[in-house]
Amino acid sequence: LRLKNPSNCNLSYNAILVGRDAEEFSLPKGNTVTLPPMRQGFVNVELTLRFLHPAEAVLLLISNKFGIDGATLTFSLKSEVKSIDPL
């Protein structure tokens, strides 16, 4: 995910994955997201499928109490299996 910070202050968020298949998604860079003023940043989300069914979860970015108070952001995550390659 690409996020932009239009403010003049740092924005800091705690990232939480919730939902039916939340355990199949992960945040390889950790659960804290910091966006510098007037810049953009990225949140990498990885998926490890254990089954062939589509996985669904919700990514919540909840503003930290440090610095400026940002809005809570919510993203719906859905996987789709398009093909299977033999190992």
Protein Blocks (a to p, Z undefined) as FASTA:
>chain_A
ZZddfbfbdcddddddedjklmmpccfkbjbdcddehiacddddddddfbfbdcdddddd
dddfehjaddddddddddddfbdcdZZ
